[in-house]
């Protein structure tokens, strides 16, 4: 496993432990951030596909 992933998992385990009073706040913020990352990634992928589409159409003609 990648070292950075392992570190992140350890940090999340500590932050999300039952002893942490801010657990709900952390979970909500993490979920929002995760959603934003996926939306931005999907937008970037769609833009990339749109840019490729005209080029592909021109090559086929």
CHARMM-style PDB file with segment names, atoms N, HN, CA, C and O in Angstrom:
ATOM      1  N   UNK     1       0.853  -1.179   0.000  1.00  0.00      PROA
ATOM      2  CA  UNK     1       0.000   0.000   0.000  1.00  0.00      PROA
ATOM      3  C   UNK     1       0.896   1.238   0.000  1.00  0.00      PROA
ATOM      4  O   UNK     1       1.926   1.272   0.673  1.00  0.00      PROA
ATOM      5  N   UNK     2       0.497   2.231  -0.748  1.00  0.00      PROA
ATOM      6  HN  UNK     2      -0.340   2.203  -1.295  1.00  0.00      PROA
ATOM      7  CA  UNK     2       1.239   3.478  -0.822  1.00  0.00      PROA
ATOM      8  C   UNK     2       1.337   4.105   0.566  1.00  0.00      PROA
ATOM      9  O   UNK     2       0.378   4.080   1.338  1.00  0.00      PROA
ATOM     10  N   UNK     3       2.502   4.666   0.875  1.00  0.00      PROA
ATOM     11  HN  UNK     3       3.281   4.686   0.248  1.00  0.00      PROA
ATOM     12  CA  UNK     3       2.736   5.242   2.202  1.00  0.00      PROA
ATOM     13  C   UNK     3       1.774   6.383   2.515  1.00  0.00      PROA
ATOM     14  O   UNK     3       1.299   6.495   3.645  1.00  0.00      PROA
ATOM     15  N   UNK     4       1.481   7.228   1.534  1.00  0.00      PROA
ATOM     16  HN  UNK     4       1.867   7.137   0.616  1.00  0.00      PROA
ATOM     17  CA  UNK     4       0.569   8.354   1.773  1.00  0.00      PROA
ATOM     18  C   UNK     4      -0.852   7.868   2.063  1.00  0.00      PROA
ATOM     19  O   UNK     4      -1.554   8.460   2.883  1.00  0.00      PROA
ATOM     20  N   UNK     5      -1.276   6.800   1.398  1.00  0.00      PROA
ATOM     21  HN  UNK     5      -0.705   6.319   0.732  1.00  0.00      PROA
ATOM     22  CA  UNK     5      -2.604   6.240   1.660  1.00  0.00      PROA
ATOM     23  C   UNK     5      -2.649   5.656   3.067  1.00  0.00      PROA
ATOM     24  O   UNK     5      -3.630   5.833   3.791  1.00  0.00      PROA
ATOM     25  N   UNK     6      -1.592   4.966   3.445  1.00  0.00      PROA
ATOM     26  HN  UNK     6      -0.795   4.822   2.858  1.00  0.00      PROA
ATOM     27  CA  UNK     6      -1.524   4.387   4.785  1.00  0.00      PROA
ATOM     28  C   UNK     6      -1.571   5.478   5.848  1.00  0.00      PROA
ATOM     29  O   UNK     6      -2.271   5.341   6.852  1.00  0.00      PROA
ATOM     30  N   UNK     7      -0.834   6.554   5.630  1.00  0.00      PROA
ATOM     31  HN  UNK     7      -0.266   6.665   4.815  1.00  0.00      PROA
ATOM     32  CA  UNK     7      -0.855   7.678   6.577  1.00  0.00      PROA
ATOM     33  C   UNK     7      -2.250   8.278   6.680  1.00  0.00      PROA
ATOM     34  O   UNK     7      -2.726   8.578   7.775  1.00  0.00      PROA
ATOM     35  N   UNK     8      -2.897   8.451   5.540  1.00  0.00      PROA
ATOM     36  HN  UNK     8      -2.510   8.208   4.650  1.00  0.00      PROA
ATOM     37  CA  UNK     8      -4.243   9.033   5.538  1.00  0.00      PROA
ATOM     38  C   UNK     8      -5.211   8.133   6.302  1.00  0.00      PROA
ATOM     39  O   UNK     8      -6.050   8.621   7.059  1.00  0.00      PROA
ATOM     40  N   UNK     9      -5.095   6.846   6.109  1.00  0.00      PROA
ATOM     41  HN  UNK     9      -4.413   6.449   5.494  1.00  0.00      PROA
ATOM     42  CA  UNK     9      -5.979   5.914   6.824  1.00  0.00      PROA
ATOM     43  C   UNK     9      -5.748   5.984   8.331  1.00  0.00      PROA
ATOM     44  O   UNK     9      -6.697   5.915   9.112  1.00  0.00      PROA
ATOM     45  N   UNK    10      -4.493   6.120   8.737  1.00  0.00      PROA
ATOM     46  HN  UNK    10      -3.722   6.176   8.103  1.00  0.00      PROA
ATOM     47  CA  UNK    10      -4.187   6.225  10.162  1.00  0.00      PROA
ATOM     48  C   UNK    10      -4.752   7.514  10.750  1.00  0.00      PROA
ATOM     49  O   UNK    10      -5.326   7.509  11.839  1.00  0.00      PROA
ATOM     50  N   UNK    11      -4.586   8.609  10.026  1.00  0.00      PROA
ATOM     51  HN  UNK    11      -4.120   8.613   9.142  1.00  0.00      PROA
ATOM     52  CA  UNK    11      -5.108   9.896  10.487  1.00  0.00      PROA
ATOM     53  C   UNK    11      -6.624   9.848  10.585  1.00  0.00      PROA
ATOM     54  O   UNK    11      -7.198  10.311  11.570  1.00  0.00      PROA
ATOM     55  N   UNK    12      -7.273   9.292   9.573  1.00  0.00      PROA
ATOM     56  HN  UNK    12      -6.807   8.916   8.773  1.00  0.00      PROA
ATOM     57  CA  UNK    12      -8.736   9.213   9.602  1.00  0.00      PROA
ATOM     58  C   UNK    12      -9.214   8.328  10.753  1.00  0.00      PROA
ATOM     59  O   UNK    12     -10.228   8.629  11.382  1.00  0.00      PROA
ATOM     60  N   UNK    13      -8.503   7.252  11.031  1.00  0.00      PROA
ATOM     61  HN  UNK    13      -7.679   7.007  10.520  1.00  0.00      PROA
ATOM     62  CA  UNK    13      -8.886   6.387  12.152  1.00  0.00      PROA
ATOM     63  C   UNK    13      -8.801   7.148  13.466  1.00  0.00      PROA
ATOM     64  O   UNK    13      -9.669   7.003  14.328  1.00  0.00      PROA
ATOM     65  N   UNK    14      -7.759   7.958  13.623  1.00  0.00      PROA
ATOM     66  HN  UNK    14      -7.054   8.075  12.924  1.00  0.00      PROA
ATOM     67  CA  UNK    14      -7.635   8.765  14.842  1.00  0.00      PROA
ATOM     68  C   UNK    14      -8.716   9.832  14.919  1.00  0.00      PROA
ATOM     69  O   UNK    14      -9.339  10.023  15.964  1.00  0.00      PROA
ATOM     70  N   UNK    15      -8.935  10.527  13.804  1.00  0.00      PROA
ATOM     71  HN  UNK    15      -8.429  10.371  12.956  1.00  0.00      PROA
ATOM     72  CA  UNK    15      -9.910  11.619  13.802  1.00  0.00      PROA
ATOM     73  C   UNK    15     -11.336  11.126  13.972  1.00  0.00      PROA
ATOM     74  O   UNK    15     -12.169  11.819  14.557  1.00  0.00      PROA
ATOM     75  N   UNK    16     -11.622   9.943  13.468  1.00  0.00      PROA
ATOM     76  HN  UNK    16     -10.946   9.380  12.993  1.00  0.00      PROA
ATOM     77  CA  UNK    16     -12.992   9.443  13.504  1.00  0.00      PROA
ATOM     78  C   UNK    16     -13.250   8.488  14.670  1.00  0.00      PROA
ATOM     79  O   UNK    16     -14.293   7.837  14.734  1.00  0.00      PROA
ATOM     80  N   UNK    17     -12.295   8.415  15.580  1.00  0.00      PROA
ATOM     81  HN  UNK    17     -11.448   8.944  15.528  1.00  0.00      PROA
ATOM     82  CA  UNK    17     -12.484   7.555  16.750  1.00  0.00      PROA
ATOM     83  C   UNK    17     -13.609   8.065  17.640  1.00  0.00      PROA
ATOM     84  O   UNK    17     -13.993   9.232  17.567  1.00  0.00      PROA
ATOM     85  N   UNK    18     -14.122   7.194  18.466  1.00  0.00      PROA
ATOM     86  HN  UNK    18     -13.810   6.246  18.526  1.00  0.00      PROA
ATOM     87  CA  UNK    18     -15.262   7.551  19.320  1.00  0.00      PROA
ATOM     88  C   UNK    18     -14.908   8.608  20.356  1.00  0.00      PROA
ATOM     89  O   UNK    18     -15.803   9.249  20.908  1.00  0.00      PROA
ATOM     90  N   UNK    19     -13.618   8.804  20.632  1.00  0.00      PROA
ATOM     91  HN  UNK    19     -12.891   8.283  20.184  1.00  0.00      PROA
ATOM     92  CA  UNK    19     -13.195   9.788  21.619  1.00  0.00      PROA
ATOM     93  C   UNK    19     -13.214  11.221  21.083  1.00  0.00      PROA
ATOM     94  O   UNK    19     -13.138  12.172  21.861  1.00  0.00      PROA
ATOM     95  N   UNK    20     -13.313  11.379  19.781  1.00  0.00      PROA
ATOM     96  HN  UNK    20     -13.375  10.606  19.149  1.00  0.00      PROA
ATOM     97  CA  UNK    20     -13.238  12.710  19.182  1.00  0.00      PROA
ATOM     98  C   UNK    20     -14.621  13.350  19.140  1.00  0.00      PROA
ATOM     99  O   UNK    20     -15.545  12.817  18.526  1.00  0.00      PROA
ATOM    100  N   UNK    21     -14.752  14.509  19.805  1.00  0.00      PROA
ATOM    101  HN  UNK    21     -14.002  14.942  20.304  1.00  0.00      PROA
ATOM    102  CA  UNK    21     -16.036  15.209  19.870  1.00  0.00      PROA
ATOM    103  C   UNK    21     -16.413  15.860  18.536  1.00  0.00      PROA
ATOM    104  O   UNK    21     -17.579  16.178  18.305  1.00  0.00      PROA
ATOM    105  N   UNK    22     -15.444  16.054  17.678  1.00  0.00      PROA
ATOM    106  HN  UNK    22     -14.496  15.796  17.865  1.00  0.00      PROA
ATOM    107  CA  UNK    22     -15.681  16.722  16.390  1.00  0.00      PROA
ATOM    108  C   UNK    22     -15.923  15.723  15.262  1.00  0.00      PROA
ATOM    109  O   UNK    22     -15.893  16.099  14.090  1.00  0.00      PROA
ATOM    110  N   UNK    23     -16.157  14.481  15.593  1.00  0.00      PROA
ATOM    111  HN  UNK    23     -16.181  14.176  16.545  1.00  0.00      PROA
ATOM    112  CA  UNK    23     -16.298  13.415  14.598  1.00  0.00      PROA
ATOM    113  C   UNK    23     -17.339  13.753  13.535  1.00  0.00      PROA
ATOM    114  O   UNK    23     -17.072  13.607  12.342  1.00  0.00      PROA
ATOM    115  N   UNK    24     -18.519  14.200  13.952  1.00  0.00      PROA
ATOM    116  HN  UNK    24     -18.735  14.318  14.921  1.00  0.00      PROA
ATOM    117  CA  UNK    24     -19.587  14.500  12.993  1.00  0.00      PROA
ATOM    118  C   UNK    24     -19.205  15.644  12.059  1.00  0.00      PROA
ATOM    119  O   UNK    24     -19.511  15.603  10.868  1.00  0.00      PROA
ATOM    120  N   UNK    25     -18.543  16.656  12.594  1.00  0.00      PROA
ATOM    121  HN  UNK    25     -18.295  16.690  13.562  1.00  0.00      PROA
ATOM    122  CA  UNK    25     -18.108  17.793  11.776  1.00  0.00      PROA
ATOM    123  C   UNK    25     -17.079  17.327  10.748  1.00  0.00      PROA
ATOM    124  O   UNK    25     -17.133  17.713   9.581  1.00  0.00      PROA
ATOM    125  N   UNK    26     -16.149  16.500  11.193  1.00  0.00      PROA
ATOM    126  HN  UNK    26     -16.105  16.186  12.142  1.00  0.00      PROA
ATOM    127  CA  UNK    26     -15.113  15.985  10.292  1.00  0.00      PROA
ATOM    128  C   UNK    26     -15.732  15.131   9.195  1.00  0.00      PROA
ATOM    129  O   UNK    26     -15.366  15.259   8.026  1.00  0.00      PROA
ATOM    130  N   UNK    27     -16.663  14.264   9.563  1.00  0.00      PROA
ATOM    131  HN  UNK    27     -16.960  14.160  10.512  1.00  0.00      PROA
ATOM    132  CA  UNK    27     -17.321  13.414   8.564  1.00  0.00      PROA
ATOM    133  C   UNK    27     -18.080  14.239   7.537  1.00  0.00      PROA
ATOM    134  O   UNK    27     -18.012  13.959   6.340  1.00  0.00      PROA
ATOM    135  N   UNK    28     -18.798  15.245   7.994  1.00  0.00      PROA
ATOM    136  HN  UNK    28     -18.853  15.472   8.966  1.00  0.00      PROA
ATOM    137  CA  UNK    28     -19.570  16.085   7.076  1.00  0.00      PROA
ATOM    138  C   UNK    28     -18.649  16.836   6.118  1.00  0.00      PROA
ATOM    139  O   UNK    28     -18.911  16.898   4.917  1.00  0.00      PROA
ATOM    140  N   UNK    29     -17.569  17.407   6.656  1.00  0.00      PROA
ATOM    141  HN  UNK    29     -17.356  17.357   7.631  1.00  0.00      PROA
ATOM    142  CA  UNK    29     -16.620  18.135   5.811  1.00  0.00      PROA
ATOM    143  C   UNK    29     -15.927  17.197   4.825  1.00  0.00      PROA
ATOM    144  O   UNK    29     -15.726  17.554   3.664  1.00  0.00      PROA
ATOM    145  N   UNK    30     -15.566  16.011   5.280  1.00  0.00      PROA
ATOM    146  HN  UNK    30     -15.729  15.722   6.223  1.00  0.00      PROA
ATOM    147  CA  UNK    30     -14.901  15.043   4.400  1.00  0.00      PROA
ATOM    148  C   UNK    30     -15.830  14.601   3.273  1.00  0.00      PROA
ATOM    149  O   UNK    30     -15.404  14.490   2.124  1.00  0.00      PROA
ATOM    150  N   UNK    31     -17.084  14.352   3.598  1.00  0.00      PROA
ATOM    151  HN  UNK    31     -17.430  14.442   4.532  1.00  0.00      PROA
ATOM    152  CA  UNK    31     -18.048  13.954   2.569  1.00  0.00      PROA
ATOM    153  C   UNK    31     -18.267  15.064   1.552  1.00  0.00      PROA
ATOM    154  O   UNK    31     -18.372  14.793   0.356  1.00  0.00      PROA
ATOM    155  N   UNK    32     -18.337  16.303   2.007  1.00  0.00      PROA
ATOM    156  HN  UNK    32     -18.251  16.523   2.979  1.00  0.00      PROA
ATOM    157  CA  UNK    32     -18.511  17.435   1.094  1.00  0.00      PROA
ATOM    158  C   UNK    32     -17.291  17.580   0.186  1.00  0.00      PROA
ATOM    159  O   UNK    32     -17.422  17.796  -1.019  1.00  0.00      PROA
ATOM    160  N   UNK    33     -16.107  17.459   0.778  1.00  0.00      PROA
ATOM    161  HN  UNK    33     -16.000  17.284   1.757  1.00  0.00      PROA
ATOM    162  CA  UNK    33     -14.874  17.566  -0.006  1.00  0.00      PROA
ATOM    163  C   UNK    33     -14.794  16.444  -1.042  1.00  0.00      PROA
ATOM    164  O   UNK    33     -14.406  16.682  -2.186  1.00  0.00      PROA
ATOM    165  N   UNK    34     -15.157  15.236  -0.649  1.00  0.00      PROA
ATOM    166  HN  UNK    34     -15.472  15.042   0.280  1.00  0.00      PROA
ATOM    167  CA  UNK    34     -15.147  14.083  -1.559  1.00  0.00      PROA
ATOM    168  C   UNK    34     -16.088  14.325  -2.738  1.00  0.00      PROA
ATOM    169  O   UNK    34     -15.744  14.039  -3.885  1.00  0.00      PROA
ATOM    170  N   UNK    35     -17.275  14.853  -2.447  1.00  0.00      PROA
ATOM    171  HN  UNK    35     -17.554  15.086  -1.515  1.00  0.00      PROA
ATOM    172  CA  UNK    35     -18.243  15.152  -3.493  1.00  0.00      PROA
ATOM    173  C   UNK    35     -17.694  16.202  -4.457  1.00  0.00      PROA
ATOM    174  O   UNK    35     -17.823  16.060  -5.673  1.00  0.00      PROA
ATOM    175  N   UNK    36     -17.083  17.252  -3.915  1.00  0.00      PROA
ATOM    176  HN  UNK    36     -16.977  17.366  -2.927  1.00  0.00      PROA
ATOM    177  CA  UNK    36     -16.511  18.300  -4.759  1.00  0.00      PROA
ATOM    178  C   UNK    36     -15.404  17.749  -5.647  1.00  0.00      PROA
ATOM    179  O   UNK    36     -15.309  18.116  -6.818  1.00  0.00      PROA
ATOM    180  N   UNK    37     -14.571  16.875  -5.103  1.00  0.00      PROA
ATOM    181  HN  UNK    37     -14.648  16.577  -4.152  1.00  0.00      PROA
ATOM    182  CA  UNK    37     -13.503  16.269  -5.900  1.00  0.00      PROA
ATOM    183  C   UNK    37     -14.071  15.478  -7.067  1.00  0.00      PROA
ATOM    184  O   UNK    37     -13.566  15.570  -8.186  1.00  0.00      PROA
ATOM    185  N   UNK    38     -15.108  14.710  -6.816  1.00  0.00      PROA
ATOM    186  HN  UNK    38     -15.518  14.635  -5.907  1.00  0.00      PROA
ATOM    187  CA  UNK    38     -15.696  13.898  -7.875  1.00  0.00      PROA
ATOM    188  C   UNK    38     -16.409  14.755  -8.911  1.00  0.00      PROA
ATOM    189  O   UNK    38     -16.348  14.451 -10.103  1.00  0.00      PROA
ATOM    190  N   UNK    39     -17.078  15.809  -8.488  1.00  0.00      PROA
ATOM    191  HN  UNK    39     -17.128  16.056  -7.520  1.00  0.00      PROA
ATOM    192  CA  UNK    39     -17.747  16.698  -9.435  1.00  0.00      PROA
ATOM    193  C   UNK    39     -16.706  17.368 -10.324  1.00  0.00      PROA
ATOM    194  O   UNK    39     -16.882  17.432 -11.541  1.00  0.00      PROA
ATOM    195  N   UNK    40     -15.628  17.868  -9.731  1.00  0.00      PROA
ATOM    196  HN  UNK    40     -15.485  17.816  -8.743  1.00  0.00      PROA
ATOM    197  CA  UNK    40     -14.575  18.514 -10.515  1.00  0.00      PROA
ATOM    198  C   UNK    40     -13.917  17.524 -11.468  1.00  0.00      PROA
ATOM    199  O   UNK    40     -13.622  17.864 -12.613  1.00  0.00      PROA
ATOM    200  N   UNK    41     -13.686  16.291 -10.996  1.00  0.00      PROA
ATOM    201  HN  UNK    41     -13.926  16.014 -10.065  1.00  0.00      PROA
ATOM    202  CA  UNK    41     -13.082  15.274 -11.851  1.00  0.00      PROA
ATOM    203  C   UNK    41     -13.991  14.950 -13.030  1.00  0.00      PROA
ATOM    204  O   UNK    41     -13.535  14.846 -14.169  1.00  0.00      PROA
ATOM    205  N   UNK    42     -15.286  14.791 -12.743  1.00  0.00      PROA
ATOM    206  HN  UNK    42     -15.656  14.875 -11.818  1.00  0.00      PROA
ATOM    207  CA  UNK    42     -16.236  14.476 -13.808  1.00  0.00      PROA
ATOM    208  C   UNK    42     -16.326  15.609 -14.820  1.00  0.00      PROA
ATOM    209  O   UNK    42     -16.407  15.363 -16.023  1.00  0.00      PROA
ATOM    210  N   UNK    43     -16.311  16.849 -14.340  1.00  0.00      PROA
ATOM    211  HN  UNK    43     -16.245  17.049 -13.362  1.00  0.00      PROA
ATOM    212  CA  UNK    43     -16.339  17.990 -15.256  1.00  0.00      PROA
ATOM    213  C   UNK    43     -15.090  18.012 -16.130  1.00  0.00      PROA
ATOM    214  O   UNK    43     -15.175  18.268 -17.331  1.00  0.00      PROA
ATOM    215  N   UNK    44     -13.943  17.747 -15.537  1.00  0.00      PROA
ATOM    216  HN  UNK    44     -13.874  17.539 -14.561  1.00  0.00      PROA
ATOM    217  CA  UNK    44     -12.694  17.732 -16.297  1.00  0.00      PROA
ATOM    218  C   UNK    44     -12.707  16.628 -17.350  1.00  0.00      PROA
ATOM    219  O   UNK    44     -12.266  16.840 -18.479  1.00  0.00      PROA
ATOM    220  N   UNK    45     -13.206  15.465 -16.988  1.00  0.00      PROA
ATOM    221  HN  UNK    45     -13.565  15.293 -16.070  1.00  0.00      PROA
ATOM    222  CA  UNK    45     -13.285  14.351 -17.942  1.00  0.00      PROA
ATOM    223  C   UNK    45     -14.226  14.705 -19.086  1.00  0.00      PROA
ATOM    224  O   UNK    45     -13.917  14.436 -20.247  1.00  0.00      PROA
ATOM    225  N   UNK    46     -15.367  15.302 -18.773  1.00  0.00      PROA
ATOM    226  HN  UNK    46     -15.619  15.520 -17.830  1.00  0.00      PROA
ATOM    227  CA  UNK    46     -16.323  15.679 -19.813  1.00  0.00      PROA
ATOM    228  C   UNK    46     -15.751  16.740 -20.740  1.00  0.00      PROA
ATOM    229  O   UNK    46     -15.949  16.675 -21.953  1.00  0.00      PROA
ATOM    230  N   UNK    47     -15.040  17.721 -20.177  1.00  0.00      PROA
ATOM    231  HN  UNK    47     -14.879  17.774 -19.192  1.00  0.00      PROA
ATOM    232  CA  UNK    47     -14.415  18.744 -21.016  1.00  0.00      PROA
ATOM    233  C   UNK    47     -13.366  18.122 -21.932  1.00  0.00      PROA
ATOM    234  O   UNK    47     -13.261  18.481 -23.105  1.00  0.00      PROA
ATOM    235  N   UNK    48     -12.603  17.199 -21.394  1.00  0.00      PROA
ATOM    236  HN  UNK    48     -12.689  16.907 -20.441  1.00  0.00      PROA
ATOM    237  CA  UNK    48     -11.584  16.524 -22.193  1.00  0.00      PROA
ATOM    238  C   UNK    48     -12.228  15.757 -23.346  1.00  0.00      PROA
ATOM    239  O   UNK    48     -11.730  15.783 -24.472  1.00  0.00      PROA
ATOM    240  N   UNK    49     -13.324  15.084 -23.063  1.00  0.00      PROA
ATOM    241  HN  UNK    49     -13.729  15.063 -22.149  1.00  0.00      PROA
ATOM    242  CA  UNK    49     -14.035  14.341 -24.113  1.00  0.00      PROA
ATOM    243  C   UNK    49     -14.602  15.283 -25.168  1.00  0.00      PROA
ATOM    244  O   UNK    49     -14.556  14.981 -26.360  1.00  0.00      PROA
ATOM    245  N   UNK    50     -15.134  16.419 -24.736  1.00  0.00      PROA
ATOM    246  HN  UNK    50     -15.171  16.664 -23.767  1.00  0.00      PROA
ATOM    247  CA  UNK    50     -15.699  17.385 -25.683  1.00  0.00      PROA
ATOM    248  C   UNK    50     -14.617  17.950 -26.591  1.00  0.00      PROA
ATOM    249  O   UNK    50     -14.849  18.176 -27.779  1.00  0.00      PROA
ATOM    250  N   UNK    51     -13.436  18.176 -26.029  1.00  0.00      PROA
ATOM    251  HN  UNK    51     -13.247  17.992 -25.064  1.00  0.00      PROA
ATOM    252  CA  UNK    51     -12.333  18.704 -26.837  1.00  0.00      PROA
ATOM    253  C   UNK    51     -11.865  17.681 -27.859  1.00  0.00      PROA
ATOM    254  O   UNK    51     -11.468  18.037 -28.968  1.00  0.00      PROA
ATOM    255  N   UNK    52     -11.915  16.416 -27.482  1.00  0.00      PROA
ATOM    256  HN  UNK    52     -12.238  16.127 -26.581  1.00  0.00      PROA
ATOM    257  CA  UNK    52     -11.477  15.359 -28.394  1.00  0.00      PROA
ATOM    258  C   UNK    52     -12.501  15.091 -29.486  1.00  0.00      PROA
ATOM    259  O   UNK    52     -12.128  14.706 -30.594  1.00  0.00      PROA
ATOM    260  N   UNK    53     -13.758  15.281 -29.202  1.00  0.00      PROA
ATOM    261  HN  UNK    53     -14.061  15.593 -28.302  1.00  0.00      PROA
ATOM    262  CA  UNK    53     -14.820  14.934 -30.154  1.00  0.00      PROA
ATOM    263  C   UNK    53     -14.658  15.605 -31.509  1.00  0.00      PROA
ATOM    264  O   UNK    53     -14.713  14.906 -32.521  1.00  0.00      PROA
ATOM    265  N   UNK    54     -14.460  16.923 -31.593  1.00  0.00      PROA
ATOM    266  HN  UNK    54     -14.415  17.491 -30.772  1.00  0.00      PROA
ATOM    267  CA  UNK    54     -14.303  17.533 -32.926  1.00  0.00      PROA
ATOM    268  C   UNK    54     -13.086  16.985 -33.667  1.00  0.00      PROA
ATOM    269  O   UNK    54     -13.142  16.800 -34.883  1.00  0.00      PROA
ATOM    270  N   UNK    55     -11.998  16.725 -32.963  1.00  0.00      PROA
ATOM    271  HN  UNK    55     -11.953  16.875 -31.976  1.00  0.00      PROA
ATOM    272  CA  UNK    55     -10.800  16.202 -33.604  1.00  0.00      PROA
ATOM    273  C   UNK    55     -11.047  14.805 -34.155  1.00  0.00      PROA
ATOM    274  O   UNK    55     -10.602  14.477 -35.255  1.00  0.00      PROA
ATOM    275  N   UNK    56     -11.736  14.005 -33.409  1.00  0.00      PROA
ATOM    276  HN  UNK    56     -12.097  14.271 -32.515  1.00  0.00      PROA
ATOM    277  CA  UNK    56     -12.038  12.645 -33.854  1.00  0.00      PROA
ATOM    278  C   UNK    56     -12.939  12.693 -35.075  1.00  0.00      PROA
ATOM    279  O   UNK    56     -12.740  11.929 -36.020  1.00  0.00      PROA
ATOM    280  N   UNK    57     -13.923  13.576 -35.072  1.00  0.00      PROA
ATOM    281  HN  UNK    57     -14.085  14.197 -34.305  1.00  0.00      PROA
ATOM    282  CA  UNK    57     -14.840  13.698 -36.202  1.00  0.00      PROA
ATOM    283  C   UNK    57     -14.098  14.159 -37.455  1.00  0.00      PROA
ATOM    284  O   UNK    57     -14.389  13.676 -38.549  1.00  0.00      PROA
ATOM    285  N   UNK    58     -13.140  15.088 -37.318  1.00  0.00      PROA
ATOM    286  HN  UNK    58     -12.904  15.480 -36.430  1.00  0.00      PROA
ATOM    287  CA  UNK    58     -12.379  15.578 -38.472  1.00  0.00      PROA
ATOM    288  C   UNK    58     -11.480  14.483 -39.042  1.00  0.00      PROA
ATOM    289  O   UNK    58     -11.329  14.379 -40.260  1.00  0.00      PROA
ATOM    290  N   UNK    59     -10.892  13.679 -38.187  1.00  0.00      PROA
ATOM    291  HN  UNK    59     -11.015  13.763 -37.198  1.00  0.00      PROA
ATOM    292  CA  UNK    59     -10.007  12.608 -38.646  1.00  0.00      PROA
ATOM    293  C   UNK    59     -10.773  11.529 -39.403  1.00  0.00      PROA
ATOM    294  O   UNK    59     -10.228  10.888 -40.301  1.00  0.00      PROA
ATOM    295  N   UNK    60     -12.023  11.334 -39.042  1.00  0.00      PROA
ATOM    296  HN  UNK    60     -12.465  11.855 -38.312  1.00  0.00      PROA
ATOM    297  CA  UNK    60     -12.818  10.294 -39.682  1.00  0.00      PROA
ATOM    298  C   UNK    60     -13.278  10.711 -41.073  1.00  0.00      PROA
ATOM    299  O   UNK    60     -13.624   9.849 -41.881  1.00  0.00      PROA
ATOM    300  N   UNK    61     -13.292  12.003 -41.374  1.00  0.00      PROA
ATOM    301  HN  UNK    61     -13.011  12.703 -40.717  1.00  0.00      PROA
ATOM    302  CA  UNK    61     -13.773  12.464 -42.686  1.00  0.00      PROA
ATOM    303  C   UNK    61     -12.691  12.481 -43.689  1.00  0.00      PROA
ATOM    304  OT1 UNK    61     -12.924  12.842 -44.843  1.00  0.00      PROA
TER     305      UNK     61
END
